[in-house]
Amino acid sequence: MMLDCALKTEKLNLYYGAFHGLKDVDFCVYRNAITALIGPSGCGKSTLLRCFNRMNDLIDDVKVTGSIFVNDRPIDSIDIIELRKNIGMVFQRPNPFPFSVQDNLLYGLRVHGIPKRQHAEIVERCLKSVDLWDDLKDKRHTSAMNLSEEMKQRLCIARLLTVEPQIILLDEPCSALDPIATLRIEELMIELKKDYTILIVTHNMQQAARVSDHTGFMLLGDLIEFGDTSKIFTAPSDNRTDGYITGRFG
């Protein structure tokens, strides 16, 4: 079966001033699958992730060369509002707005002009998608800041689902969570890939092995190896990948 790329880069280079952060990266994120990026701190994982919704544009002195495609469209041809609607992002630490649960979920709907008559149905559907409806249906008007860290992260995922993105970027979404909460978020990711394309950056190699279909290993701005997760973790082609996977460095 041929797999197609929801996200793709060709000879992608990124510079922070004189620092060469990404080096000729050719990369693909397959549709309706979970792709993981692994590698030591500072290797370029999060930098590559942020290229796909142009978050690096917010950083001074960044220069990007090469090509980025979203569903075969050059990223520069896509309106930034449309881009960030279609590519949602969840960060390391849960960042709910200091509003009620309900207002967190309505925020994107209001920004994008979704008719009010649809709001209640969308809120319910998105809370159910992240398994929060039963817990929060009667607490929707309480502050989101009072939730547990895991529930905050689930709420942040529900918040981006309200505007129906096609792709979800997860930048170490479990780094602030305990092991049980981490497993629950991983189960959620596996459930969501039926309807969404997911790219996750993680320092947790066990997490990458558990949840992802494809894995890329990065080192010093280079994409050293990319392939099926089972192959990357059991029979990597590059000695540097093997050294990282087996804990000899990193």
KETIZA-751481 format. One line per 2 residues: number of its first residue (from 1); their letters; for each residue z, y, x of C-alpha. Coordinates in steps of 0.2 Angstrom, whole numbers, always signed. Each point is the difference from the previous one (the first is absolute). Layout:
N
NUM	a	Z/Y/X  ...
end
This chain:
250
1	mm	+0/+0/+0  -5/+17/+7
3	ld	+14/+12/+1  -3/+19/-2
5	ca	+9/+14/+8  +9/+13/-11
7	lk	+4/+10/+16  -9/-1/+16
9	te	-1/+9/+17  -14/+1/+13
11	kl	+4/+6/+17  +14/+10/-6
13	nl	+9/+11/+13  +15/+11/-3
15	yy	+7/+13/+12  +17/+9/-1
17	ga	-5/+14/+12  -4/-9/+16
19	fh	+8/-16/-5  -12/-14/-6
21	gl	+9/-8/-14  -14/-11/-7
23	kd	-14/-7/+11  -16/-6/-8
25	vd	+8/-9/-14  -11/-11/-11
27	fc	+10/-6/-15  -1/-7/-17
29	vy	+12/-1/-15  -7/-13/-12
31	rn	+1/+3/-19  +14/-8/-10
33	ai	+9/-6/+15  +15/+5/+11
35	ta	-5/+5/+18  +14/+3/+12
37	li	+0/+10/+16  +13/-6/+13
39	gp	+4/+6/+18  +13/+9/+10
41	sg	+6/+17/-4  -12/+14/+5
43	cg	-15/-12/+0  -10/+10/-14
45	ks	+4/-11/-15  +6/+15/-11
47	tl	-13/+12/+7  -13/-12/-6
49	lr	+8/-2/-17  +1/+19/-2
51	cf	-19/+2/+4  -4/-8/-17
53	nr	+8/+13/-11  -3/+14/+13
55	mn	+19/+3/+3  -4/+3/+18
57	dl	-9/+16/-6  +17/+8/-2
59	id	+4/-2/+19  -5/+14/+12
61	dv	-12/-3/+14  -7/-17/-7
63	kv	-18/-4/+3  -9/-15/-8
65	tg	-17/-8/+5  -9/-15/-7
67	si	-1/-5/-18  +11/-5/-14
69	fv	-6/-7/-16  +9/-2/-17
71	nd	-10/-12/-11  -15/+3/+11
73	rp	+1/+19/-2  +3/+11/+15
75	id	+17/+6/-1  -5/+18/+3
77	si	-11/+0/-16  +15/-4/-11
79	di	+10/+15/-7  +18/-1/+7
81	ie	+8/+0/-17  -11/-15/-6
83	lr	+3/-8/+17  +19/+1/-2
85	kn	-1/-5/-18  -9/-16/+4
87	ig	+10/-4/+16  +18/+1/-3
89	mv	+13/-1/+14  +18/-6/+1
91	fq	+11/+5/+15  +13/-8/+10
93	rp	+15/+8/-9  -1/+1/-19
95	np	-4/+18/-5  +2/+2/-19
97	fp	-1/+18/-6  +17/+7/-4
99	fs	-4/-1/-19  +4/-13/-13
101	vq	-9/-17/+1  -11/+5/-15
103	dn	-5/+16/+9  -4/-9/+16
105	ll	-13/-11/-10  -7/+15/-10
107	yg	-3/+11/+16  -17/-7/+5
109	lr	-5/-2/-19  +3/+19/-2
111	vh	-9/+5/+17  -15/-10/-5
113	gi	-1/+6/-18  +3/-17/-8
115	pk	+2/+3/-19  +18/+0/-6
117	rq	-4/-13/-13  -2/-13/+14
119	ha	+15/+4/+9  +13/-12/-8
121	ei	-12/-15/+1  -4/+4/+19
123	ve	+19/+2/+4  +4/-17/-8
125	rc	-14/-9/+8  +4/+7/+18
127	lk	+18/-4/-2  -4/-18/-5
129	sv	-12/-1/+14  +14/+2/+12
131	dl	+13/-10/-10  +10/+15/-4
133	wd	-3/+2/-19  +15/-11/-5
135	dl	+12/+9/+12  -6/+18/-4
137	kd	-7/+1/-17  +16/+7/-7
139	kr	+4/+11/+16  -17/+9/+2
141	ht	+9/+17/-2  +12/-3/+14
143	sa	-2/+6/+17  -12/-11/+11
145	mn	+12/+5/+15  +14/-12/-7
147	ls	-11/-16/+1  +3/-12/+14
149	ee	-12/+1/+15  -10/-15/-6
151	mk	-2/+7/-17  -5/+17/+7
153	qr	-14/-8/+10  -5/-10/-16
155	lc	+0/+17/-9  -11/+8/+13
157	ia	-13/-14/-1  +1/+1/-19
159	rl	-3/+19/+2  -16/-2/+9
161	lt	-6/-14/-12  +0/+13/-14
163	ve	-15/+8/+6  -9/-17/+2
165	pq	-4/+0/+19  -12/-13/+7
167	ii	+9/-2/+17  +18/+1/+5
169	ll	+6/+5/+17  +17/-6/+5
171	de	+8/+7/+16  +15/-12/+4
173	pc	+6/+1/-18  +14/-12/+3
175	sa	+7/+7/+16  +15/+8/-10
177	ld	+3/-15/-11  +11/-16/+3
179	pi	-7/-17/+1  +2/-4/-18
181	at	-8/+16/-6  -14/-2/+13
183	lr	-5/-17/-8  +0/+8/-17
185	ie	-12/+13/+6  -11/-13/+9
187	el	-1/-10/-16  -5/+16/-9
189	mi	-14/+3/+13  -7/-18/-3
191	el	+0/+3/-19  -9/+17/+2
193	kk	-14/-6/+11  -8/-8/-16
195	dy	-4/+18/-5  +1/+10/+16
197	ti	-5/+0/+18  +15/+2/+11
199	li	+1/+5/+19  +18/-1/+7
201	vt	+7/+5/+17  +15/-10/+5
203	hn	+10/-3/+16  +6/-16/-9
205	mq	-11/-14/+6  +8/-13/-12
207	qa	-5/+12/-14  -18/+1/+5
209	ar	-1/-19/+1  +8/-2/-17
211	vs	-10/+13/-10  -16/+4/+8
213	dh	-17/-8/-1  -7/+9/+15
215	tg	+9/+7/+15  -5/+13/+14
217	fm	+9/+1/+16  +0/+17/+9
219	ll	+5/+5/+17  -1/+17/+8
221	gd	-12/+7/-13  -12/-15/+1
223	li	-2/-13/-13  +2/-15/+11
225	ef	-4/-14/-13  -3/-1/-19
227	gd	-2/-15/-11  +8/-12/-12
229	ts	+19/+1/+1  +2/-19/+2
231	ki	-12/+0/+15  +8/+16/+8
233	ft	+17/-8/-1  -4/-18/+5
235	ap	-16/+2/+12  -3/+18/+5
237	sd	-15/+3/+11  +7/+12/+11
239	nr	+15/-3/+12  +7/+17/-4
241	td	+1/-5/-18  +9/-16/+5
243	gy	+12/+9/+11  +5/+12/-14
245	it	+1/-14/-14  +11/-11/+12
247	gr	+11/+14/+5  -4/+2/+18
249	fg	-3/+18/-2  +2/+14/-13
end
